[in-house]
């Protein structure tokens, strides 16, 4: 019986009709994949772009299988998990920023995009009125905001406010109170994250506004 099934399958796949339908299917899938790829280029936000790219990859794999094209199968087969991973990372980022904006000023969500920097006691991180292009998170040690007499502890973020000022200059001097390790992110990286997904920018602005409100309340308490 098994031999009969194999013989029937062989006869079917070798028939002109079967090859015709397979060719038509491959042709239709190729056109669908092409239109999906074009549509992805018009996506203005990163998550929809990745989603459309994943659909394009699935159609590409199907078209490759129908046309028996190993290069096409390999290209889309490799790109699909990469697009899925990037979309998952961005979704996690947005979820983390949303959670942070609704609770406290925890910046764990930002750390994967930062790089480390070590400074000695007494070293200046930046000076008042300098051009600003970086924000920082204290990992170890402490940083004093000289003009305010405030010492930042591990977990605190600073230097981000100049990103939203008209002059783009530092409003105070930051100096290490001891040997200090920082995490650094450039304003350019901030902007890249925003353009990848504007929702990130929305929640980032909410965090910055909350920081401003907290600083304003501290000043009111000091003057009371």
N, C-alpha and C positions, 0 to 999 in steps of 0.2 A: 504493500500500500504506500509506504514511504517513497519507494522508487517511482510509483505512479505520480505522486504529488510533485516530486522533483522534476520529473519529465514534463508534467503539465506546466509548472512554473517556468521551466527553461523554454518551452515552446511559446508561452505567452510573452516573455520578455524579449524573445527574438523576433516576434512578429512585427510587421510594418505598422500595424495599427497602434500597438503599444509604443513603439518608438515615436510615432507621430504625436501621440498625446503627451508623452514625456517631453518632447521638444516644445510643444505648445505651452506646457506648464512651466518649463524653464524660461521660455520667452516672456511669459506673463510675470513670473517672479522677478526676472531681471528688470523689467520696467517698473514694477512696484518698488523694488529696492532703489532704483535710480530716483524715483519721485520722493521717496522717504529721505534719501540723502540730501536732495535739494531742499526739502522742507526743514531739515535739521539746520541748514545754514541760515535760515531765516529766523530761527528761534533767538529771541533777545535775552532769555534768561538761561542760566547754565543747567538747571535741573530739567526743564523741558527739552533742552538740547540733548542732554545725556539720554533721556527717555526715548526720544526719537532716534538717536543713534543706536540704541539697543534694539529697537524695532527694525531698523535698517540692517543690523547685524544678523538678526534672526531670518529676515527675508533673504539676505545674502547667503547664509548657510544653506537655506532651502534651495535657492537658485543654483548654488554650487553643486549640491547633491544631484539635482535634476539634470544638470549639464555635465556632470562628472568632471568638475574642474577643481582639482586639489588646491591650486593657489587661492581661488575664491573662498573655498571652505576654510583654509588656514587663516586668511586675512580676517574674515568676519568671526571665525571661531576664537581667535586670539583677542580681537577688539571687544567682543561682547563682555567678558568678565572684567576687562579694564574699565569700560564705560560703567558697568554696574558698580564697581568698587568706588569710582569717582562720585557717582551719584549718591551712594551710601554715605561717603565722607561728608558731602555737602549737606545731606539731610541731617546727619548727626550734628554738624556745626550749627545749623539753623536751630535745631531743637535745643542745643546747649545754650545758645545765645538767648533764646526765648525764655528758658528756665532762669538764666542769670538775671535777665532784665526784670523778671517777675519776683525775684527773691532778694538776693544780695549782689555784691559786686565781685563775686567769685569769677576768676579769669582762667579757670582750668581749660575752658573751651578754646582759649587763644594760644596756649602753650605749644601745641604742635607746629604752629606757624612762626615760632620765635627761635632765636639762636642765643647761646650763652655768652656772657662777658664777665670777666673777673676784674675787680678793682681793689686797690689797696686802701687802707685807712687814710682818710684825709684827701683822697683824690676827688676831683670834681667831675660829676657826671655831665653836667652842663651848667652854663652861667646865664644869668638874667640878660635878656635882650639878644642872646645868640639866635641864629637861624635854627629852627627846629625841623628835624626830619625823622625822629625816632621816638618810640614810647617804650617803657620799661616795666618789668615786674621784678620785685625784690624776691630772690630765692633764699639767700642767706646773708646775714649781717643786717645793716640798717643804713638808711639814707635820710639825711636831714634836709628839709626844705628851709633854707637859711632864713629867708625873709619872714617866714611864718613861725619859725621855731618849732616845726612839727617834725618828728622822726618817724619814718615809714618802716614798717616791720615786714618780715617775709609774707608774701601773698598780696602785698599792696601794689597797685598799678600807679604809675605816674608818668608825666611827660606827654600824655595824650591830648591835653586840652589845646595845645598850640595848633593841632590839626584843624581846629574849628575856629581859630581866631583870624582876623583880617590880615594882620601883619605876618603871621606865621613865626613869631618869635617867642622865646621863652619868657614867661612872666615872673620867674624866680630862679634862684640858684639851688642846685641839688648837689650835696656833698656827702661822701661816705663817712659814716661814724666809726667804721671798723673795716676789716677785710670783708669784702662784699661780693656776692655773686648775683648777677642780674640775668634776666631773659630780655632780649631786645627784638622789637619788630619795627620795621621801617614804615613810614607813612605810605610809601609806594605799595608795600604789601597790604596795608589796610585798604587802599584803593582797589587793588586787584581782587581782594576778597569781596569788596562791594560790587564791582562790575560782574563778578561771577554770579552773584545773586543779590539783587537790591534789597531783599528782605534782611540780609545780614547788616546792611547799612542802616536800615530802620532801627533794628534792635541795638546796634552799636550807638546810634545817636541817643536812644533812650537811656543806655547805660551812662553816657557822658552827661546827659542832663541830670540824671540822678546824682552823679558825682558833684556837679555844680550845686545842686540843691543842698547836699550834705555839707559842702564847704561853706555855703552861705549861712546855713544854720549854725555851724561852728563859730563863724565870725560874729553872729548875733549874740550867741552865748558869751563870747569873750568880751563883747562891748557892754553887756548887761550889768 
